[in-house]
Amino acid sequence: MHMRTLAPLLAALAALAGLPAVLARPFDGTGTDFLLPRANPDFPNPNVDPFYQAPDSLAPAQNGQVLKRRPVPTTIQSIHLDSTYQLYYRTENTQGSPTGTVATIFVPKKPASPPKVLSVQWYEDAVSFDCSPSYALVQNSGSSSAVIAFLDIGIYTQWALSQGYYVVQADHEGPKASFIAGFNSGKAVLDGIKALINDQKLPQDTQVAMTGYSGGAHATVWAETLHEEYAPSIKLVGSVHGGTPVDPRGTLLLINKGPFAGFAFAGLIGLMSQHPDLDAYVRSILGDAGRKKLAEFTSNGYCLPSVVALSPFQDIFSYTNATDPINNPRVVKVLKEESLLSSYSSRSVPVPKHPRLIFHGVLDEIVPYKDNAQYVREQCAKGADIQFNSLVAEHITGELFGIVGVINFLKQSFAGEIPKVKCGSILPDYQIGLFDPRADDIMGKDIADEARSLKGKKSPFGGNF
């Protein structure tokens, strides 16, 4: 990605994020040909593309085993990129049953020696299968998420490739588009890393780091949480996430009736897709308007822009005929199982052993800062190695403010140079801003310039970076 392509891209993003009428359908534009929706005939919608369908060999396969593979032209363009592939691999859902999902992998032109892998999770934040990252990343895919995927994944992928790192981006919501279903997402991320290592025949002790923001941070925190028990063979040297939802109940209560109420609908539907008892209960209390809303959110092309723009200030509970649905035992059971707060979760919450950087805007209006701060306190009390950066920012600007610290932490993780500090504190190295001259040395000037150019532009969430 170069500056000459970024300006029209941002113009397209502004058009996409600015008007509800536009958000409900693919946008029109002229400057970003490889992003505009043209429905690439070689890569059809995942709902009809046979590549996304589970083969007969799925059940007996091992987690992370690649069952299908194909080269793919993506929206990520770099002089450091050799080739890009989609991998269909085996993983597990929340209930531990076999399922399959797709990851997009980026192979560097000059791989570092020894090899290193960066797993990037992006904020899909929708419950329609054709919002999957692998589809959004295809050139001319027709996906309503194309611009969002390009921006969210682009900077970190560009930087990693410039370092000679392999990059993997899993469809962590899986085939049911299970937004905010932690067990499902975490397993998909870990098995996606295994799939890349297997496909590229890398050593099993290859160093791996992870990063993600918002919905991508949710997948990242669950992957690091499940790592030791579910995929201990992965050599995880560091992870970074920001604006992280660690407790679905707290997030739902914050955003319901607010400008981002659409995420409450999407989150509930995502959890329903992984918890049959919850699904049965919610469907039993929905009125006609609620059933219509459910169909709307799961319809083709109803991706993050539509989720944000088309349901602001709505009360999710008003679509039911129940008096206190959030305290129904079947709802509470799922919310407790899907929480990473030890004080609320019904499970014992693991403490990852590797170094972590967590950042969060104290003014975050989408994901509660207090929940993340509590998570850090609880983890630190159990011996975690966490640096926690509290930003003077809300959710949208928090992503931009955290970029330099993310890359610096990832660089030092791979180098084994993360200083040991008191858990919950933060070193100045990870508080460097984009407009600090040191950002160029950390990120590379071209990539830093691209990130700086986002300031003041429209975010996929509707406000400005």
PATILO-370314 format. One record per residue (C-alpha): x, y, z; residue in one letter. Coordinates in steps of 0.25 Angstrom, whole numbers. Example, Ala and Ser with C-alpha at 12.3 -4.5 7.8 and 13.67 -1.06 7.14 Angstrom:
BEGIN
    c1    c2    c3 filo
    49   -18    31    a
    55    -4    29    s
***
This chain:
BEGIN
    c1    c2    c3 filo
     0     0     0    m
     6    13    -4    h
     1    28    -2    m
    -3    29   -16    r
   -14    18   -13    t
   -17    22     1    l
   -24    36    -3    a
   -35    30   -12    p
   -36    18    -2    l
   -39    28     9    l
   -49    36     1    a
   -56    22    -2    a
   -56    20    13    l
   -62    33    16    a
   -73    30     6    a
   -76    17    12    l
   -76    21    26    a
   -84    34    24    g
   -98    31    20    l
  -107    20    24    p
  -113    19    10    a
   -99    15     6    v
   -96     6    17    l
  -107    -3    14    a
  -101    -6     0    r
   -88    -7    -6    p
   -82     7    -8    f
   -79    13   -22    d
   -65    20   -25    g
   -55    22   -35    t
   -41    22   -28    g
   -39     8   -22    t
   -42    -2   -33    d
   -37   -14   -26    f
   -46   -11   -14    l
   -59    -8   -22    l
   -70   -18   -22    p
   -70   -26   -35    r
   -72   -40   -30    a
   -60   -47   -35    n
   -65   -59   -42    p
   -53   -67   -38    d
   -56   -65   -23    f
   -71   -65   -21    p
   -79   -61    -9    n
   -75   -71     2    p
   -89   -75     3    n
   -88   -82   -10    v
   -73   -84   -12    d
   -70   -99   -11    p
   -57   -95    -5    f
   -64   -91     8    y
   -72  -104    10    q
   -67  -115    19    a
   -61  -127    12    p
   -63  -142    17    d
   -49  -142    22    s
   -52  -131    33    l
   -56  -140    45    a
   -44  -149    45    p
   -34  -138    42    a
   -25  -132    53    q
   -27  -118    58    n
   -19  -108    49    g
   -19  -118    37    q
   -20  -112    24    v
   -31  -118    15    l
   -32  -109     4    k
   -22   -98    -2    r
   -23   -88   -13    r
   -15   -76   -17    p
   -23   -63   -16    v
   -21   -48   -21    p
   -23   -39    -9    t
   -25   -24    -6    t
   -11   -25     1    i
     0   -20    -8    q
    14   -20    -4    s
    28   -20   -10    i
    31   -30     1    h
    20   -40    -2    l
    23   -53   -10    d
    10   -60   -10    s
    -4   -61    -3    t
   -13   -73    -1    y
   -26   -77     5    q
   -25   -89    14    l
   -37   -97    19    y
   -34  -104    31    y
   -40  -112    43    r
   -43  -106    56    t
   -53  -107    67    e
   -66   -99    71    n
   -70   -95    85    t
   -76  -109    88    q
   -63  -116    84    g
   -69  -122    71    s
   -60  -122    58    p
   -63  -110    49    t
   -55  -103    38    g
   -51   -89    34    t
   -42   -81    25    v
   -30   -73    27    a
   -22   -64    18    t
    -7   -65    19    i
     3   -56    13    f
    17   -61    10    v
    29   -51    10    p
    38   -50    -1    k
    50   -51     8    k
    46   -59    20    p
    53   -56    33    a
    63   -66    38    s
    58   -73    47    p
    44   -71    42    p
    34   -63    50    k
    19   -62    49    v
     9   -51    52    l
    -5   -54    54    s
   -14   -42    51    v
   -29   -42    56    q
   -38   -31    50    w
   -52   -26    55    y
   -61   -33    46    e
   -72   -30    56    d
   -84   -36    48    a
   -92   -48    47    v
   -93   -50    32    s
   -84   -61    26    f
   -80   -53    14    d
   -74   -42    23    c
   -63   -52    26    s
   -49   -46    25    p
   -44   -56    15    s
   -55   -52     5    y
   -53   -37     8    a
   -38   -38     5    l
   -40   -43    -9    v
   -38   -33   -20    q
   -52   -29   -26    n
   -59   -38   -16    s
   -72   -30   -15    g
   -71   -31     0    s
   -77   -19     8    s
   -65   -21    17    s
   -54   -19     7    a
   -49    -5    11    v
   -50    -9    26    i
   -42   -21    25    a
   -32   -14    16    f
   -30    -3    27    l
   -30   -11    39    d
   -21   -22    34    i
   -13   -14    24    g
    -3    -6    33    i
     1   -18    42    y
     2   -27    30    t
    11   -17    22    q
    20   -15    34    w
    21   -30    37    a
    24   -34    22    l
    35   -23    22    s
    42   -30    34    q
    41   -43    26    g
    30   -49    35    y
    19   -58    31    y
     5   -53    33    v
    -8   -61    36    v
   -22   -55    37    q
   -32   -65    41    a
   -47   -65    39    d
   -49   -65    54    h
   -64   -65    54    e
   -64   -78    47    g
   -75   -83    37    p
   -87   -78    46    k
   -81   -64    47    a
   -81   -65    62    s
   -78   -51    66    f
   -73   -50    81    i
   -73   -65    83    a
   -60   -66    90    g
   -56   -81    90    f
   -60   -82    76    n
   -51   -70    72    s
   -40   -73    80    g
   -39   -88    75    k
   -40   -83    60    a
   -28   -73    62    v
   -19   -84    69    l
   -22   -94    58    d
   -20   -84    47    g
    -6   -81    52    i
    -4   -97    52    k
   -10   -97    38    a
     1   -87    33    l
    12   -94    40    i
     8  -107    34    n
     5  -101    20    d
    19   -94    19    q
    26  -106    26    k
    32   -97    37    l
    38  -102    49    p
    28  -105    60    q
    36   -96    70    d
    34   -84    60    t
    32   -71    68    q
    18   -66    68    v
    12   -53    72    a
    -3   -48    71    m
   -10   -34    70    t
   -24   -29    69    g
   -33   -18    72    y
   -48   -17    77    s
   -54   -30    71    g
   -41   -34    66    g
   -36   -32    81    a
   -47   -41    86    h
   -42   -52    77    a
   -27   -49    81    t
   -30   -49    96    v
   -38   -63    95    w
   -26   -69    87    a
   -16   -65    97    e
   -25   -70   108    t
   -27   -84   102    l
   -13   -85    97    h
    -7   -93   108    e
   -18  -103   109    e
   -23  -104    94    y
   -10  -102    86    a
     2  -102    95    p
    11  -106    83    s
    10   -92    78    i
    22   -83    82    k
    15   -71    86    l
    25   -60    89    v
    16   -48    91    g
     2   -42    88    s
    -4   -28    87    v
   -19   -24    87    h
   -27   -12    90    g
   -41    -8    92    g
   -43   -22    96    t
   -57   -27   100    p
   -54   -37   112    v
   -69   -38   117    d
   -81   -38   108    p
   -90   -34   118    r
   -83   -21   122    g
   -82   -18   107    t
   -96   -21   104    l
  -101   -12   115    l
   -92     0   111    l
   -96     0    96    i
  -111    -4    97    n
  -119     9    94    k
  -107    16    89    g
  -101    20    76    p
   -94     6    75    f
  -106    -2    79    a
  -105   -10    66    g
   -93   -17    73    f
  -103   -22    84    a
  -111   -29    73    f
   -99   -35    66    a
   -93   -40    79    g
  -106   -47    83    l
  -108   -54    70    i
   -93   -58    70    g
   -94   -64    83    l
  -107   -71    79    m
  -100   -78    68    s
   -91   -85    77    q
  -100   -88    89    h
  -113   -96    85    p
  -120   -93    99    d
  -118   -78    97    l
  -123   -79    83    d
  -136   -87    86    a
  -139   -77    98    y
  -137   -64    90    v
  -145   -69    78    r
  -156   -73    88    s
  -157   -58    93    i
  -156   -51    80    l
  -168   -44    74    g
  -170   -41    59    d
  -161   -29    60    a
  -150   -37    67    g
  -150   -48    56    r
  -149   -38    45    k
  -137   -32    52    k
  -131   -46    53    l
  -133   -48    38    a
  -128   -34    35    e
  -114   -36    43    f
  -112   -49    37    t
  -115   -45    22    s
  -104   -45    11    n
   -95   -33    12    g
  -100   -28    25    y
   -86   -25    30    c
   -80   -15    40    l
   -84    -2    33    p
   -99    -7    33    s
   -98   -12    47    v
   -93     2    52    v
  -102    11    43    a
  -116     4    43    l
  -119     1    58    s
  -114    13    66    p
  -121    16    79    f
  -130     4    79    q
  -133    -5    91    d
  -130   -19    88    i
  -139   -24   100    f
  -151   -16    93    s
  -151   -27    82    y
  -155   -38    93    t
  -167   -41   101    n
  -159   -44   113    a
  -159   -35   125    t
  -144   -37   129    d
  -137   -46   119    p
  -123   -42   122    i
  -125   -49   136    n
  -132   -61   131    n
  -123   -73   135    p
  -121   -78   121    r
  -115   -64   117    v
  -107   -63   130    v
  -101   -77   128    k
   -95   -73   114    v
   -91   -59   119    l
   -83   -65   130    k
   -77   -75   121    e
   -73   -65   111    e
   -67   -55   121    s
   -52   -54   124    l
   -54   -47   137    l
   -51   -56   149    s
   -61   -49   158    s
   -72   -52   148    y
   -68   -64   140    s
   -74   -78   143    s
   -60   -84   139    r
   -46   -83   144    s
   -40   -72   135    v
   -26   -76   131    p
   -14   -67   132    v
    -5   -67   119    p
    10   -67   122    k
    15   -59   111    h
    17   -44   111    p
     5   -36   107    r
     2   -21   104    l
   -13   -17   106    i
   -17    -3   103    f
   -31     4   104    h
   -37    18   103    g
   -42    23   116    v
   -54    29   109    l
   -57    17   101    d
   -72    17    98    e
   -73     4    91    i
   -65    -6   100    v
   -65    -2   115    p
   -51     3   120    y
   -54    -2   134    k
   -56   -16   130    d
   -43   -17   123    n
   -36   -10   135    a
   -42   -20   144    q
   -38   -32   135    y
   -23   -26   136    v
   -24   -25   151    r
   -29   -39   152    e
   -19   -45   143    q
    -8   -37   150    c
   -12   -43   164    a
   -10   -57   158    k
     4   -54   153    g
     2   -49   138    a
    12   -41   130    d
     4   -30   125    i
     7   -15   121    q
    -6    -7   122    f
    -7     6   114    n
   -19    15   118    s
   -21    25   106    l
   -28    38   107    v
   -37    34    95    a
   -50    27    92    e
   -51    15    84    h
   -48    20    70    i
   -36    29    73    t
   -31    18    82    g
   -28     9    71    e
   -20    20    64    l
   -13    25    77    f
    -8    10    80    g
    -2     7    66    i
    13    11    69    v
    13     4    83    g
     7    -9    76    v
    18   -10    66    i
    29    -7    76    n
    24   -17    85    f
    23   -28    74    l
    37   -24    69    k
    42   -26    83    q
    34   -39    86    s
    41   -46    74    f
    54   -41    78    a
    52   -46    93    g
    54   -32    98    e
    42   -29   106    i
    46   -22   119    p
    40   -28   131    k
    32   -18   139    v
    22   -18   150    k
     9   -24   144    c
    -1   -13   140    g
     9    -2   138    s
    14     3   125    i
    27     7   119    l
    29    19   111    p
    34    11    99    d
    19     7    97    y
    13    21    99    q
    20    27    86    i
    10    34    78    g
     9    34    62    l
    14    48    61    f
    26    46    70    d
    39    46    61    p
    43    32    67    r
    30    26    60    a
    38    26    47    d
    49    18    53    d
    40     8    59    i
    30     6    48    m
    38    10    36    g
    34    24    30    k
    25    20    19    d
    16    11    28    i
    17    22    39    a
    12    32    28    d
     1    24    24    e
    -4    22    38    a
    -3    37    41    r
   -11    40    28    s
   -23    33    35    l
   -24    44    46    k
   -37    52    44    g
   -43    42    33    k
   -55    34    35    k
   -54    21    43    s
   -63     9    40    p
   -69    11    53    f
   -75    24    48    g
   -67    35    55    g
   -53    40    52    n
   -39    34    54    f
***
